[in-house]
Amino acid sequence: MKKNKFLFIILIVSFLIPVSVSAAPASWAIYWYLCGSDLETEDGSASIDLEEMLKVKLPPDITVVIQTGGASKWRNPSIDARTLGRYVYTGGGFSKVAVLPRASMGKPETLTGFLQFCKDNYPAEKTMVLFWDHGGGTTTGVAYDENYNFEYLSLKNIREAFSNVYPLSSSRPPIELLGFDTCLMATIDTAFTVKDIARYLVASEEQEPGTGWNYTGLFSGLAKNTRMNGAELGRIICDSYKEACVREGMADDITLSVTDLGKIDPLVTAYNNLGKEALIKASADAGFFSQIGRFAKNSEKYGPNSKAVGFTNMVDLGDLVRKSGGILSPQNTKAVLDALNNCIVYKVGGPLRNEATGLSSYYPFDMNKGSLNIFKTIGTSEALGYFYEYNIDGSISAAGKAYLDAVSKPAPSAPSPQYTLEPVPTLTGGKLENAPVTINSRGNAVLNLGSAASVLTEVNVQVASYSRTSGTLRYLGNDARVDKSWKDGIFTERFNGLWPALNGNHLYVELYYESEAYNLYRSPISLNGRKYIMLMSLDNASGKFTILGARKDTGIPGLQDKNLRLFKTGDQIITYTYETNMKFPGIRTRLVMMNQMWVTRALTLDWKKLGAGEYVSMFEMIDAKNNAVTSKLAGFIIDRSGGIGAMTY
């Protein structure tokens, strides 16, 4: 018995010691940093992706090394949530090779340890490092560990971990392909940060659906040709991802791109030159911030960007530059677009993301100094750092002034440049709050601001039902049917008495993207007792809605949900709206229930006439610093026959 017990102890100890391999490298090794997070705990998403991989029989020259952690519960019975597990998958099968005490997957030292383990024990001719979990874009990061208060890896942390293990070099980067099966990480700042870590980057500008990448497609493609490079593998990842999303009915707003990081420097140079031009123009006329803000809000944005549900501050770089071409020099805009096009090796996208060019860029929609400071530490564009600083603070620091002096001088011997550095024009002072509204001959509300509109970046119309007895305003949301003449400062609503209705029940909707082809809306709901945001699109040509699905309201700043949830039979949905009281203005706006329903068949979202009663509309005006005020109310009555009559307050 003692001898058997001794042998058993030896077996256990050897099981926990990393397995050494021969010196001969494999063709490919994939180092998979699998932070399960709440995606695994609640939906088993990480385990599902492991199962997809295990469907593929690997050839002997592919090795997959996996580190698991970050979730409080794993669906896969071989994975223990109380530890960090290390696993290897080869042609010989799937095996555990090391167990470590539980630690935060969101700490750089945890990533460092995994990278060192992989480098020492599983070298290869080509390597891919893959991050799996939530992602938040430039100013947040990836690998949100559920067990450690959703601590995450920032771009700075990722760079630190790689530099601890590898000599970094732009000409000879140690990693062939860096992949993010996460949301929002295809940014110019990500590319700039990792340009000497990897040859290629594959990531998504937009939030990903819960299906994530198609690992059966990824490993099947690689198994057929292990001699391919990172660009070729990136293309397989993109194509198989789109195929899976189409199959699951989640492809409408997807993005995924492959970036050649060896070509990122010309893009970063052109990007910074554009920032210099913007800074110089703003220093001469602070009204420039309102102009650029209009283009930013009208460009393709990713993830939520509103006070109601939070901000990612990510906008498509190419779309923003294209739309800003009228106020920036053709030379600088062309340089950015040409360099961007040269960087992007391949990309896929859904029909609701047809403006995506492959990489997004930071824009401070939230006007938050904390997120700006993170952007500035990355160092992608010093000029834009000072430009956004001026926008947020309303002034520019001494360091910013010194930089402005340096970039404004045409030659060292030239006189010091002249600039005004005026305060950023805003809505403060109450000049536009409660601006008067008139009713035109067609019964539509008209807001005529004239030149005062120059301080604004956005104008929309809020619609609400009104109870004259109680003074209660119950909001229906914002209406995209507004004719906007920025040149004249005249805004005219085109409300026709119709409003979106879910299964026949009117729904509060918030417009968050508007284009000629389609609009995107969201609405707060409860899905089976948990807070979600329902997402919808409207085809402007046909007037038809499509329900895209729902994402969890994480309630955690910077944490954007990766799992797009489709509705299914048996789901309980509660819809909500916002309510306030005109008779008691001191009472805060509150969230209240609208309707409750159970899904018994496919949900429908259609236009439906509002019921008879009294309603109001008000123009909401937003400035370059994200301040918002509303106009005076325009009232209208809908009679029992559906007729609309205007009234004043």
Number of C-alpha atoms within 10 A of each C-alpha: 6 7 8 9 10 10 12 12 12 11 11 10 10 13 14 14 11 17 13 10 11 9 10 10 16 18 17 25 23 23 24 23 23 24 28 29 28 25 23 23 19 14 14 18 22 27 20 16 17 15 14 17 20 17 13 18 16 21 15 14 17 22 24 22 25 21 24 23 30 33 27 18 22 26 17 14 9 10 18 18 20 17 15 21 21 25 18 21 19 19 14 12 10 13 13 19 18 18 18 12 8 17 17 24 31 27 20 21 17 17 24 21 14 21 22 16 18 23 16 13 15 25 21 20 15 21 27 24 19 18 20 23 28 32 30 29 33 26 24 22 26 31 29 29 26 24 21 17 11 20 18 26 24 23 23 18 19 22 19 15 21 21 14 16 18 16 12 19 14 16 12 14 20 21 21 21 27 26 22 23 23 31 31 31 32 30 24 23 24 26 29 20 18 24 25 22 28 27 26 29 30 30 30 31 30 31 28 29 25 22 19 23 26 22 22 20 22 22 23 16 19 20 19 11 12 18 15 15 17 24 21 17 24 26 21 19 27 26 21 19 25 24 16 18 23 14 10 12 13 21 22 18 19 24 31 34 24 30 32 21 24 18 19 19 17 17 21 20 16 22 26 20 21 22 22 24 19 21 28 21 19 23 24 14 17 22 20 22 25 25 18 22 26 19 20 24 19 19 24 25 27 25 23 18 20 15 10 9 17 19 22 28 26 30 28 27 27 24 22 24 23 17 17 20 15 12 15 18 13 13 11 20 23 15 18 25 20 15 19 25 17 15 22 22 20 20 20 20 24 18 13 20 20 16 17 27 24 29 32 30 23 22 23 25 22 19 20 15 14 9 19 22 14 17 23 18 13 18 14 22 23 18 25 25 24 24 25 25 22 23 25 21 15 16 18 20 12 9 10 19 15 12 16 21 15 14 17 18 14 11 10 8 7 9 9 13 13 11 15 10 18 15 16 24 20 22 22 12 7 10 11 19 17 15 18 15 22 16 17 11 7 8 17 18 26 21 21 18 17 14 12 13 24 19 23 26 23 21 23 22 23 19 24 21 21 23 15 12 7 11 14 17 21 24 22 23 23 21 19 20 13 17 14 16 13 17 10 14 16 16 23 22 22 17 18 14 18 14 20 21 18 18 15 13 19 22 23 26 24 21 17 18 19 18 13 8 13 18 18 20 22 23 20 26 27 20 21 13 11 13 17 23 23 25 19 20 22 20 16 14 9 9 11 13 20 16 19 22 19 25 23 20 19 16 11 11 12 18 23 26 26 24 22 21 19 16 19 13 11 12 14 17 19 20 23 21 20 18 19 19 18 14 13 11 10 9 11 10 13 11 13 12 14 16 15 13 14 15 14 11 11 11 15 14 20 18 16 15 14 20 16 15 15 19 26 22 27 25 30 18 23 23 24 26 25 20 14 18 19 19 18 20 22 22 21 23 20 18 14 11 8 16 12 19 13 18 15 12 7
